[in-house]
């Protein structure tokens, strides 16, 4: 749970940062155009990372699992 939460949020943040660096050019999906930076990898990773944070339970659910099972905190 901890590694899934860390990994999925890290990829989402890095992809988001890459999209901010390239600005509107990061939204170009046409890989063959000369305007697509790094062949639109940041945009593709960002879109897939958003679904990855939901795939095995949302980040909030993962945090609850870590709190109750890992840290032994009561549910509340």
Wavefront OBJ file of the C-alpha trace (Angstrom):
o trace
v 0.000 0.000 0.000
v 2.758 2.428 0.900
v 4.766 1.856 -2.265
v 1.639 1.967 -4.460
v 0.576 5.267 -2.921
v 4.050 6.792 -3.176
v 4.669 5.565 -6.721
v 1.341 6.590 -8.206
v 1.436 10.073 -6.696
v 5.097 10.581 -7.664
v 4.444 9.715 -11.315
v 1.426 12.011 -11.339
v 3.411 14.919 -9.866
v 6.375 14.440 -12.218
v 4.124 14.239 -15.261
v 2.220 17.316 -14.141
v 5.498 19.209 -13.674
v 6.635 18.183 -17.159
v 3.365 19.416 -18.611
v 3.770 22.747 -16.814
v 7.334 23.144 -18.101
v 6.298 22.596 -21.725
v 3.079 24.600 -21.352
v 0.517 24.285 -24.117
v 2.963 22.315 -26.276
v 2.618 19.388 -23.873
v -1.000 18.962 -24.998
v -0.053 18.150 -28.594
v -0.898 14.472 -29.126
v 0.380 14.206 -32.695
v 3.767 12.542 -32.275
v 4.812 13.301 -35.841
v 4.318 17.043 -35.566
v 7.316 19.179 -34.802
v 5.492 20.789 -31.907
v 5.246 17.722 -29.695
v 7.938 17.809 -26.974
v 9.362 14.418 -26.063
v 6.690 12.847 -28.291
v 3.924 13.862 -25.814
v 5.173 11.426 -23.147
v 4.299 13.781 -20.275
v 0.683 14.107 -21.344
v 0.276 10.371 -21.894
v 1.864 9.542 -18.539
v -0.249 12.122 -16.739
v -3.471 10.754 -18.199
v -2.511 7.168 -17.340
v -1.236 8.117 -13.871
v -4.567 9.644 -12.907
v -6.282 6.341 -13.630
v -3.471 4.450 -11.863
v -4.149 6.310 -8.621
v -7.725 5.015 -8.792
v -7.001 1.493 -10.099
v -6.100 -0.347 -6.878
v -8.073 1.958 -4.621
v -7.933 5.705 -4.464
v -5.167 7.480 -2.591
v -7.523 8.149 0.312
v -8.327 4.447 0.640
v -4.616 3.594 0.501
v -3.943 6.122 3.278
v -6.694 4.541 5.397
v -5.180 1.084 4.884
v -1.741 2.361 5.902
v -3.197 4.080 8.978
v -5.245 1.129 10.232
v -3.063 -1.846 9.292
v 0.404 -0.338 9.200
v 0.232 2.162 12.037
v -2.518 0.512 14.066
v -4.613 3.659 14.290
v -8.329 3.268 15.033
v -10.907 3.869 12.352
v -12.743 7.062 12.746
l 1 2 3 4 5 6 7 8 9 10 11 12 13 14 15 16 17 18 19 20 21 22 23 24 25 26 27 28 29 30 31 32 33 34 35 36 37 38 39 40 41 42 43 44 45 46 47 48 49 50 51 52 53 54 55 56 57 58 59 60 61 62 63 64 65 66 67 68 69 70 71 72 73 74 75 76
